[in-house]
């Protein structure tokens, strides 16, 4: 199945709006690399990124 850039961006927005990684989990490549000014070293791999993002979402939820 082919997804458009618009569809993928909508899924990313849903992820952040709902604080739920399930919207993007199956779109990420296994060798995905995440870099941000907020992380010292890049996060390598989908299996390392998703727990990081889930933890970030939990911190946001606990602050609301």
PyMOL Python script that loads the backbone (N, CA, C, O; Angstrom):
from pymol import cmd

cmd.read_pdbstr("""\
ATOM      1  N   UNK A   1       0.842  -1.173   0.000  1.00  0.00           N
ATOM      2  CA  UNK A   1       0.000   0.000   0.000  1.00  0.00           C
ATOM      3  C   UNK A   1       0.892   1.243   0.000  1.00  0.00           C
ATOM      4  O   UNK A   1       1.881   1.302   0.731  1.00  0.00           O
ATOM      5  N   UNK A   2       0.548   2.214  -0.804  1.00  0.00           N
ATOM      6  CA  UNK A   2       1.313   3.449  -0.898  1.00  0.00           C
ATOM      7  C   UNK A   2       0.609   4.548  -0.109  1.00  0.00           C
ATOM      8  O   UNK A   2      -0.596   4.754  -0.246  1.00  0.00           O
ATOM      9  N   UNK A   3       1.370   5.240   0.706  1.00  0.00           N
ATOM     10  CA  UNK A   3       0.812   6.334   1.484  1.00  0.00           C
ATOM     11  C   UNK A   3       1.390   7.649   1.003  1.00  0.00           C
ATOM     12  O   UNK A   3       2.578   7.735   0.691  1.00  0.00           O
ATOM     13  N   UNK A   4       0.569   8.654   0.945  1.00  0.00           N
ATOM     14  CA  UNK A   4       1.023   9.968   0.516  1.00  0.00           C
ATOM     15  C   UNK A   4       1.701  10.682   1.673  1.00  0.00           C
ATOM     16  O   UNK A   4       1.536  10.310   2.835  1.00  0.00           O
ATOM     17  N   UNK A   5       2.455  11.698   1.342  1.00  0.00           N
ATOM     18  CA  UNK A   5       3.095  12.516   2.375  1.00  0.00           C
ATOM     19  C   UNK A   5       2.032  13.115   3.289  1.00  0.00           C
ATOM     20  O   UNK A   5       2.224  13.192   4.502  1.00  0.00           O
ATOM     21  N   UNK A   6       0.925  13.534   2.717  1.00  0.00           N
ATOM     22  CA  UNK A   6      -0.165  14.115   3.518  1.00  0.00           C
ATOM     23  C   UNK A   6      -0.677  13.101   4.542  1.00  0.00           C
ATOM     24  O   UNK A   6      -0.876  13.439   5.709  1.00  0.00           O
ATOM     25  N   UNK A   7      -0.889  11.860   4.102  1.00  0.00           N
ATOM     26  CA  UNK A   7      -1.376  10.819   5.011  1.00  0.00           C
ATOM     27  C   UNK A   7      -0.376  10.593   6.155  1.00  0.00           C
ATOM     28  O   UNK A   7      -0.767  10.483   7.317  1.00  0.00           O
ATOM     29  N   UNK A   8       0.891  10.526   5.818  1.00  0.00           N
ATOM     30  CA  UNK A   8       1.911  10.293   6.846  1.00  0.00           C
ATOM     31  C   UNK A   8       1.979  11.457   7.831  1.00  0.00           C
ATOM     32  O   UNK A   8       2.141  11.245   9.033  1.00  0.00           O
ATOM     33  N   UNK A   9       1.857  12.673   7.331  1.00  0.00           N
ATOM     34  CA  UNK A   9       1.874  13.836   8.221  1.00  0.00           C
ATOM     35  C   UNK A   9       0.646  13.864   9.131  1.00  0.00           C
ATOM     36  O   UNK A   9       0.735  14.271  10.290  1.00  0.00           O
ATOM     37  N   UNK A  10      -0.477  13.437   8.611  1.00  0.00           N
ATOM     38  CA  UNK A  10      -1.688  13.348   9.445  1.00  0.00           C
ATOM     39  C   UNK A  10      -1.479  12.329  10.554  1.00  0.00           C
ATOM     40  O   UNK A  10      -1.878  12.561  11.695  1.00  0.00           O
ATOM     41  N   UNK A  11      -0.850  11.193  10.222  1.00  0.00           N
ATOM     42  CA  UNK A  11      -0.580  10.167  11.236  1.00  0.00           C
ATOM     43  C   UNK A  11       0.383  10.700  12.295  1.00  0.00           C
ATOM     44  O   UNK A  11       0.217  10.414  13.481  1.00  0.00           O
ATOM     45  N   UNK A  12       1.375  11.462  11.882  1.00  0.00           N
ATOM     46  CA  UNK A  12       2.315  12.059  12.832  1.00  0.00           C
ATOM     47  C   UNK A  12       1.598  13.051  13.741  1.00  0.00           C
ATOM     48  O   UNK A  12       1.843  13.081  14.947  1.00  0.00           O
ATOM     49  N   UNK A  13       0.718  13.858  13.169  1.00  0.00           N
ATOM     50  CA  UNK A  13      -0.062  14.801  13.984  1.00  0.00           C
ATOM     51  C   UNK A  13      -0.943  14.059  14.980  1.00  0.00           C
ATOM     52  O   UNK A  13      -1.053  14.474  16.133  1.00  0.00           O
ATOM     53  N   UNK A  14      -1.571  12.966  14.552  1.00  0.00           N
ATOM     54  CA  UNK A  14      -2.399  12.167  15.460  1.00  0.00           C
ATOM     55  C   UNK A  14      -1.556  11.608  16.602  1.00  0.00           C
ATOM     56  O   UNK A  14      -2.002  11.548  17.748  1.00  0.00           O
ATOM     57  N   UNK A  15      -0.333  11.200  16.273  1.00  0.00           N
ATOM     58  CA  UNK A  15       0.569  10.667  17.294  1.00  0.00           C
ATOM     59  C   UNK A  15       0.764  11.685  18.406  1.00  0.00           C
ATOM     60  O   UNK A  15       0.620  11.364  19.585  1.00  0.00           O
ATOM     61  N   UNK A  16       1.093  12.915  18.025  1.00  0.00           N
ATOM     62  CA  UNK A  16       1.353  13.952  19.022  1.00  0.00           C
ATOM     63  C   UNK A  16       0.075  14.458  19.673  1.00  0.00           C
ATOM     64  O   UNK A  16       0.070  14.729  20.874  1.00  0.00           O
ATOM     65  N   UNK A  17      -0.999  14.591  18.919  1.00  0.00           N
ATOM     66  CA  UNK A  17      -2.256  15.079  19.492  1.00  0.00           C
ATOM     67  C   UNK A  17      -2.847  14.116  20.504  1.00  0.00           C
ATOM     68  O   UNK A  17      -3.513  14.530  21.453  1.00  0.00           O
ATOM     69  N   UNK A  18      -2.602  12.828  20.300  1.00  0.00           N
ATOM     70  CA  UNK A  18      -3.140  11.804  21.200  1.00  0.00           C
ATOM     71  C   UNK A  18      -2.097  11.232  22.146  1.00  0.00           C
ATOM     72  O   UNK A  18      -2.416  10.399  22.995  1.00  0.00           O
ATOM     73  N   UNK A  19      -0.846  11.676  22.005  1.00  0.00           N
ATOM     74  CA  UNK A  19       0.258  11.139  22.803  1.00  0.00           C
ATOM     75  C   UNK A  19       0.265   9.616  22.726  1.00  0.00           C
ATOM     76  O   UNK A  19       0.313   8.923  23.742  1.00  0.00           O
ATOM     77  N   UNK A  20       0.217   9.113  21.492  1.00  0.00           N
ATOM     78  CA  UNK A  20       0.073   7.679  21.236  1.00  0.00           C
ATOM     79  C   UNK A  20       0.907   7.299  20.013  1.00  0.00           C
ATOM     80  O   UNK A  20       0.625   7.748  18.902  1.00  0.00           O
ATOM     81  N   UNK A  21       1.923   6.481  20.216  1.00  0.00           N
ATOM     82  CA  UNK A  21       2.828   6.109  19.129  1.00  0.00           C
ATOM     83  C   UNK A  21       2.219   5.124  18.133  1.00  0.00           C
ATOM     84  O   UNK A  21       2.792   4.896  17.068  1.00  0.00           O
ATOM     85  N   UNK A  22       1.088   4.547  18.457  1.00  0.00           N
ATOM     86  CA  UNK A  22       0.512   3.521  17.580  1.00  0.00           C
ATOM     87  C   UNK A  22       0.190   4.048  16.184  1.00  0.00           C
ATOM     88  O   UNK A  22       0.120   3.270  15.232  1.00  0.00           O
ATOM     89  N   UNK A  23      -0.005   5.342  16.052  1.00  0.00           N
ATOM     90  CA  UNK A  23      -0.344   5.917  14.752  1.00  0.00           C
ATOM     91  C   UNK A  23       0.827   5.866  13.764  1.00  0.00           C
ATOM     92  O   UNK A  23       0.616   5.857  12.551  1.00  0.00           O
ATOM     93  N   UNK A  24       2.063   5.834  14.282  1.00  0.00           N
ATOM     94  CA  UNK A  24       3.219   5.872  13.376  1.00  0.00           C
ATOM     95  C   UNK A  24       4.096   4.622  13.440  1.00  0.00           C
ATOM     96  O   UNK A  24       5.006   4.468  12.625  1.00  0.00           O
ATOM     97  N   UNK A  25       3.839   3.738  14.383  1.00  0.00           N
ATOM     98  CA  UNK A  25       4.733   2.593  14.602  1.00  0.00           C
ATOM     99  C   UNK A  25       5.016   1.795  13.333  1.00  0.00           C
ATOM    100  O   UNK A  25       6.169   1.453  13.074  1.00  0.00           O
ATOM    101  N   UNK A  26       4.009   1.495  12.549  1.00  0.00           N
ATOM    102  CA  UNK A  26       4.225   0.653  11.377  1.00  0.00           C
ATOM    103  C   UNK A  26       4.771   1.424  10.174  1.00  0.00           C
ATOM    104  O   UNK A  26       5.060   0.819   9.142  1.00  0.00           O
ATOM    105  N   UNK A  27       4.917   2.742  10.287  1.00  0.00           N
ATOM    106  CA  UNK A  27       5.483   3.536   9.202  1.00  0.00           C
ATOM    107  C   UNK A  27       6.998   3.719   9.336  1.00  0.00           C
ATOM    108  O   UNK A  27       7.672   4.034   8.355  1.00  0.00           O
ATOM    109  N   UNK A  28       7.532   3.524  10.533  1.00  0.00           N
ATOM    110  CA  UNK A  28       8.955   3.766  10.762  1.00  0.00           C
ATOM    111  C   UNK A  28       9.811   2.612  10.247  1.00  0.00           C
ATOM    112  O   UNK A  28       9.481   1.443  10.447  1.00  0.00           O
ATOM    113  N   UNK A  29      10.896   2.950   9.594  1.00  0.00           N
ATOM    114  CA  UNK A  29      11.846   1.935   9.140  1.00  0.00           C
ATOM    115  C   UNK A  29      12.587   1.370  10.350  1.00  0.00           C
ATOM    116  O   UNK A  29      12.786   2.062  11.349  1.00  0.00           O
ATOM    117  N   UNK A  30      12.986   0.124  10.251  1.00  0.00           N
ATOM    118  CA  UNK A  30      13.720  -0.524  11.349  1.00  0.00           C
ATOM    119  C   UNK A  30      15.019   0.207  11.660  1.00  0.00           C
ATOM    120  O   UNK A  30      15.438   0.249  12.817  1.00  0.00           O
ATOM    121  N   UNK A  31      15.664   0.783  10.652  1.00  0.00           N
ATOM    122  CA  UNK A  31      16.949   1.470  10.850  1.00  0.00           C
ATOM    123  C   UNK A  31      16.780   2.986  10.980  1.00  0.00           C
ATOM    124  O   UNK A  31      17.708   3.751  10.718  1.00  0.00           O
ATOM    125  N   UNK A  32      15.588   3.401  11.385  1.00  0.00           N
ATOM    126  CA  UNK A  32      15.249   4.796  11.610  1.00  0.00           C
ATOM    127  C   UNK A  32      16.248   5.447  12.579  1.00  0.00           C
ATOM    128  O   UNK A  32      16.663   4.823  13.556  1.00  0.00           O
ATOM    129  N   UNK A  33      16.628   6.691  12.310  1.00  0.00           N
ATOM    130  CA  UNK A  33      17.499   7.444  13.208  1.00  0.00           C
ATOM    131  C   UNK A  33      16.794   8.726  13.609  1.00  0.00           C
ATOM    132  O   UNK A  33      16.311   9.470  12.755  1.00  0.00           O
ATOM    133  N   UNK A  34      16.734   8.985  14.907  1.00  0.00           N
ATOM    134  CA  UNK A  34      16.104  10.196  15.429  1.00  0.00           C
ATOM    135  C   UNK A  34      17.186  11.099  15.992  1.00  0.00           C
ATOM    136  O   UNK A  34      18.007  10.672  16.803  1.00  0.00           O
ATOM    137  N   UNK A  35      17.181  12.347  15.558  1.00  0.00           N
ATOM    138  CA  UNK A  35      18.105  13.341  16.082  1.00  0.00           C
ATOM    139  C   UNK A  35      17.314  14.570  16.482  1.00  0.00           C
ATOM    140  O   UNK A  35      16.351  14.952  15.818  1.00  0.00           O
ATOM    141  N   UNK A  36      17.731  15.179  17.569  1.00  0.00           N
ATOM    142  CA  UNK A  36      17.047  16.354  18.087  1.00  0.00           C
ATOM    143  C   UNK A  36      18.032  17.159  18.920  1.00  0.00           C
ATOM    144  O   UNK A  36      19.018  16.628  19.432  1.00  0.00           O
ATOM    145  N   UNK A  37      17.750  18.436  19.044  1.00  0.00           N
ATOM    146  CA  UNK A  37      18.587  19.251  19.923  1.00  0.00           C
ATOM    147  C   UNK A  37      18.414  18.847  21.386  1.00  0.00           C
ATOM    148  O   UNK A  37      19.207  19.238  22.243  1.00  0.00           O
ATOM    149  N   UNK A  38      17.372  18.061  21.666  1.00  0.00           N
ATOM    150  CA  UNK A  38      17.089  17.641  23.040  1.00  0.00           C
ATOM    151  C   UNK A  38      17.716  16.304  23.408  1.00  0.00           C
ATOM    152  O   UNK A  38      17.701  15.921  24.578  1.00  0.00           O
ATOM    153  N   UNK A  39      18.268  15.588  22.431  1.00  0.00           N
ATOM    154  CA  UNK A  39      18.967  14.334  22.732  1.00  0.00           C
ATOM    155  C   UNK A  39      20.437  14.483  22.365  1.00  0.00           C
ATOM    156  O   UNK A  39      20.766  14.987  21.291  1.00  0.00           O
ATOM    157  N   UNK A  40      21.308  14.050  23.247  1.00  0.00           N
ATOM    158  CA  UNK A  40      22.740  14.246  23.055  1.00  0.00           C
ATOM    159  C   UNK A  40      23.267  13.402  21.898  1.00  0.00           C
ATOM    160  O   UNK A  40      24.000  13.899  21.042  1.00  0.00           O
ATOM    161  N   UNK A  41      22.895  12.141  21.877  1.00  0.00           N
ATOM    162  CA  UNK A  41      23.332  11.264  20.784  1.00  0.00           C
ATOM    163  C   UNK A  41      22.103  10.790  20.013  1.00  0.00           C
ATOM    164  O   UNK A  41      21.040  10.595  20.603  1.00  0.00           O
ATOM    165  N   UNK A  42      22.239  10.606  18.715  1.00  0.00           N
ATOM    166  CA  UNK A  42      21.101  10.133  17.921  1.00  0.00           C
ATOM    167  C   UNK A  42      20.576   8.795  18.447  1.00  0.00           C
ATOM    168  O   UNK A  42      21.337   7.955  18.927  1.00  0.00           O
ATOM    169  N   UNK A  43      19.280   8.623  18.345  1.00  0.00           N
ATOM    170  CA  UNK A  43      18.643   7.363  18.730  1.00  0.00           C
ATOM    171  C   UNK A  43      18.539   6.512  17.474  1.00  0.00           C
ATOM    172  O   UNK A  43      17.878   6.883  16.505  1.00  0.00           O
ATOM    173  N   UNK A  44      19.203   5.366  17.510  1.00  0.00           N
ATOM    174  CA  UNK A  44      19.271   4.482  16.351  1.00  0.00           C
ATOM    175  C   UNK A  44      18.229   3.381  16.457  1.00  0.00           C
ATOM    176  O   UNK A  44      18.176   2.661  17.454  1.00  0.00           O
ATOM    177  N   UNK A  45      17.420   3.254  15.451  1.00  0.00           N
ATOM    178  CA  UNK A  45      16.498   2.132  15.358  1.00  0.00           C
ATOM    179  C   UNK A  45      15.125   2.398  15.940  1.00  0.00           C
ATOM    180  O   UNK A  45      14.959   3.069  16.958  1.00  0.00           O
ATOM    181  N   UNK A  46      14.158   1.842  15.248  1.00  0.00           N
ATOM    182  CA  UNK A  46      12.757   1.930  15.653  1.00  0.00           C
ATOM    183  C   UNK A  46      12.560   1.368  17.061  1.00  0.00           C
ATOM    184  O   UNK A  46      11.807   1.930  17.857  1.00  0.00           O
ATOM    185  N   UNK A  47      13.242   0.248  17.370  1.00  0.00           N
ATOM    186  CA  UNK A  47      13.081  -0.391  18.678  1.00  0.00           C
ATOM    187  C   UNK A  47      13.620   0.450  19.826  1.00  0.00           C
ATOM    188  O   UNK A  47      13.234   0.232  20.975  1.00  0.00           O
ATOM    189  N   UNK A  48      14.491   1.391  19.551  1.00  0.00           N
ATOM    190  CA  UNK A  48      15.001   2.302  20.576  1.00  0.00           C
ATOM    191  C   UNK A  48      14.210   3.609  20.613  1.00  0.00           C
ATOM    192  O   UNK A  48      14.052   4.221  21.670  1.00  0.00           O
ATOM    193  N   UNK A  49      13.720   4.023  19.456  1.00  0.00           N
ATOM    194  CA  UNK A  49      12.994   5.290  19.383  1.00  0.00           C
ATOM    195  C   UNK A  49      11.614   5.216  20.016  1.00  0.00           C
ATOM    196  O   UNK A  49      11.220   6.121  20.752  1.00  0.00           O
ATOM    197  N   UNK A  50      10.877   4.148  19.737  1.00  0.00           N
ATOM    198  CA  UNK A  50       9.504   4.076  20.243  1.00  0.00           C
ATOM    199  C   UNK A  50       9.428   4.111  21.774  1.00  0.00           C
ATOM    200  O   UNK A  50       8.576   4.819  22.309  1.00  0.00           O
ATOM    201  N   UNK A  51      10.278   3.382  22.498  1.00  0.00           N
ATOM    202  CA  UNK A  51      10.241   3.523  23.966  1.00  0.00           C
ATOM    203  C   UNK A  51      10.604   4.942  24.418  1.00  0.00           C
ATOM    204  O   UNK A  51      10.043   5.448  25.390  1.00  0.00           O
ATOM    205  N   UNK A  52      11.530   5.573  23.721  1.00  0.00           N
ATOM    206  CA  UNK A  52      11.881   6.959  24.043  1.00  0.00           C
ATOM    207  C   UNK A  52      10.658   7.863  23.890  1.00  0.00           C
ATOM    208  O   UNK A  52      10.352   8.653  24.783  1.00  0.00           O
ATOM    209  N   UNK A  53       9.959   7.745  22.757  1.00  0.00           N
ATOM    210  CA  UNK A  53       8.805   8.601  22.504  1.00  0.00           C
ATOM    211  C   UNK A  53       7.664   8.290  23.475  1.00  0.00           C
ATOM    212  O   UNK A  53       6.983   9.202  23.945  1.00  0.00           O
ATOM    213  N   UNK A  54       7.454   7.011  23.774  1.00  0.00           N
ATOM    214  CA  UNK A  54       6.421   6.636  24.749  1.00  0.00           C
ATOM    215  C   UNK A  54       6.728   7.243  26.113  1.00  0.00           C
ATOM    216  O   UNK A  54       5.829   7.728  26.800  1.00  0.00           O
ATOM    217  N   UNK A  55       7.991   7.214  26.500  1.00  0.00           N
ATOM    218  CA  UNK A  55       8.402   7.804  27.771  1.00  0.00           C
ATOM    219  C   UNK A  55       8.171   9.314  27.772  1.00  0.00           C
ATOM    220  O   UNK A  55       7.725   9.882  28.769  1.00  0.00           O
ATOM    221  N   UNK A  56       8.475   9.945  26.665  1.00  0.00           N
ATOM    222  CA  UNK A  56       8.251  11.383  26.524  1.00  0.00           C
ATOM    223  C   UNK A  56       6.755  11.694  26.669  1.00  0.00           C
ATOM    224  O   UNK A  56       6.375  12.646  27.351  1.00  0.00           O
ATOM    225  N   UNK A  57       5.920  10.889  26.028  1.00  0.00           N
ATOM    226  CA  UNK A  57       4.479  11.095  26.112  1.00  0.00           C
ATOM    227  C   UNK A  57       3.970  10.881  27.537  1.00  0.00           C
ATOM    228  O   UNK A  57       3.087  11.606  27.994  1.00  0.00           O
ATOM    229  N   UNK A  58       4.515   9.902  28.234  1.00  0.00           N
ATOM    230  CA  UNK A  58       4.108   9.671  29.628  1.00  0.00           C
ATOM    231  C   UNK A  58       4.458  10.873  30.500  1.00  0.00           C
ATOM    232  O   UNK A  58       3.688  11.261  31.379  1.00  0.00           O
ATOM    233  N   UNK A  59       5.624  11.455  30.247  1.00  0.00           N
ATOM    234  CA  UNK A  59       6.031  12.644  31.007  1.00  0.00           C
ATOM    235  C   UNK A  59       5.095  13.817  30.728  1.00  0.00           C
ATOM    236  O   UNK A  59       4.736  14.564  31.638  1.00  0.00           O
ATOM    237  N   UNK A  60       4.706  13.970  29.479  1.00  0.00           N
ATOM    238  CA  UNK A  60       3.765  15.045  29.121  1.00  0.00           C
ATOM    239  C   UNK A  60       2.422  14.806  29.789  1.00  0.00           C
ATOM    240  O   UNK A  60       1.835  15.728  30.354  1.00  0.00           O
ATOM    241  N   UNK A  61       1.930  13.567  29.728  1.00  0.00           N
ATOM    242  CA  UNK A  61       0.627  13.246  30.343  1.00  0.00           C
ATOM    243  C   UNK A  61       0.638  13.484  31.849  1.00  0.00           C
ATOM    244  O   UNK A  61      -0.349  13.954  32.413  1.00  0.00           O
ATOM    245  N   UNK A  62       1.743  13.164  32.493  1.00  0.00           N
ATOM    246  CA  UNK A  62       1.799  13.343  33.947  1.00  0.00           C
ATOM    247  C   UNK A  62       1.884  14.815  34.332  1.00  0.00           C
ATOM    248  O   UNK A  62       1.591  15.180  35.471  1.00  0.00           O
ATOM    249  N   UNK A  63       2.284  15.658  33.383  1.00  0.00           N
ATOM    250  CA  UNK A  63       2.392  17.085  33.659  1.00  0.00           C
ATOM    251  C   UNK A  63       1.087  17.839  33.410  1.00  0.00           C
ATOM    252  O   UNK A  63       0.928  18.988  33.824  1.00  0.00           O
ATOM    253  N   UNK A  64       0.159  17.172  32.727  1.00  0.00           N
ATOM    254  CA  UNK A  64      -1.103  17.852  32.414  1.00  0.00           C
ATOM    255  C   UNK A  64      -2.086  17.695  33.544  1.00  0.00           C
ATOM    256  O   UNK A  64      -3.206  18.200  33.463  1.00  0.00           O
TER     257      UNK A  64
END
""", "prot")
cmd.dss("prot")
cmd.show_as("cartoon", "prot")
cmd.util.cbc("prot")
cmd.orient("prot")
